[in-house]
Structure formats: structure tokens, C-alpha cells
Amino acid sequence: MFLLGIKHCSFESLTWKRSREQRMCYLKHILDTELLISRTKEEIVELLGDEYNHYYVDRWKYFVHDLKTIPYKMYLEIEFRNNTVSDCKVRLV
């Protein structure tokens, strides 16, 4: 993420939900602090919003950024096991 010039910011749930433009700023904090690990689906919805993720699916995606220099979109991908977050990572699609 350093190569992308991502600025580090402490996570703010309300800003994440209201401003997609600010999400890049929060990625490093979310991943470095393992902020989402072991949280339930209900807690993730409270922190990040639902963003059209289906409750019964165990892999959720949250749009982060549209990369203009390459034809990809960046997402935060969250994987659940037994209704709690087991892994989260950045995914280019």
C-alpha cells in the first residue's frame, strides 16, 4: 500500500459509510490493527454498513477505490467462519 501512496488514518465508521473517497485512508489501519478480526456479521454491518452484502454469504466485499491507472477496482474482502471474521484483505477485481 505504500507503493500506492496511501495515507494512514485512524478508522472512523461514520466516514467510511458516508464517503467512499476516504476509504483508501482507512485500509492500512483496518489491516494493520486487525480491526475486523473476530467480529460478527452484525458488528461488521454496524462498522462498515451492509453495502449489498447478503447475510447468509460468508465472503463480503466493500468497494474502496477505482484504480484509474490500471483497469481494476479495489475492494476490502472479508471472510467469515462461523459468523465471525476470520480474514480480511485487499482484492483487485
C-alpha positions in Angstrom: 0.0 0.0 0.0 3.0 2.3 0.4 3.5 2.0 -3.4 0.0 3.4 -3.9 0.8 6.4 -1.7 -2.0 5.6 0.8 -2.2 7.9 3.7 -2.7 6.3 7.1 -5.8 7.4 9.1 -7.4 6.0 12.2 -10.7 4.3 11.3 -13.9 6.2 11.6 -17.1 4.2 10.9 -19.3 7.1 10.0 -16.9 8.5 7.5 -16.3 5.0 6.0 -20.1 4.6 5.4 -20.7 8.2 4.1 -17.6 8.9 2.0 -16.2 6.3 -0.4 -13.5 8.8 -1.3 -12.0 8.5 2.2 -11.8 4.7 2.3 -8.3 4.4 1.0 -7.1 6.3 4.0 -8.6 3.6 6.4 -7.3 0.5 4.7 -3.9 0.3 6.4 -5.4 0.9 9.8 -8.1 -1.8 9.3 -5.5 -4.4 8.1 -2.6 -3.5 10.5 -4.7 -3.5 13.6 -6.8 -6.4 12.6 -9.8 -4.2 13.5 -12.3 -6.6 11.9 -10.9 -10.0 13.0 -13.3 -12.0 15.3 -16.2 -9.5 14.8 -19.6 -10.8 14.0 -21.6 -10.0 10.9 -23.8 -7.7 12.9 -20.7 -5.8 14.1 -19.4 -5.5 10.6 -22.7 -4.1 9.3 -22.6 -1.6 12.2 -19.0 -0.6 11.4 -18.9 -0.7 7.6 -22.6 -0.7 6.5 -24.2 -3.6 4.6 -23.2 -2.4 1.1 -25.4 -5.1 -0.6 -23.7 -8.0 1.1 -26.1 -10.9 1.7 -26.1 -12.0 5.3 -26.1 -15.7 4.5 -22.9 -15.4 2.3 -19.5 -15.9 4.1 -17.5 -13.6 1.8 -18.3 -9.9 1.8 -16.8 -7.1 -0.4 -16.7 -3.4 0.3 -15.7 -1.1 -2.6 -12.6 1.0 -1.7 -11.2 2.7 -4.8 -11.3 2.7 -8.6 -7.8 2.5 -9.9 -7.5 4.8 -12.9 -4.0 3.8 -14.0 -5.0 0.1 -14.3 -8.4 -1.3 -15.2 -9.2 -2.6 -11.7 -11.3 -1.7 -8.7 -10.0 -2.2 -5.2 -12.2 -3.9 -2.6 -11.8 -4.8 1.1 -12.8 -8.5 1.1 -13.9 -10.0 4.4 -14.2 -13.7 5.0 -16.4 -15.2 7.8 -16.2 -18.5 9.5 -19.0 -19.4 12.0 -20.4 -15.9 11.7 -17.2 -14.2 12.7 -14.5 -12.6 10.6 -11.6 -15.0 10.0 -9.7 -13.0 7.4 -9.8 -9.6 5.6 -7.6 -8.5 2.7 -7.4 -6.1 -0.2 -8.6 -7.6 -3.5 -8.3 -6.1 -7.0 -11.2 -7.0 -9.3 
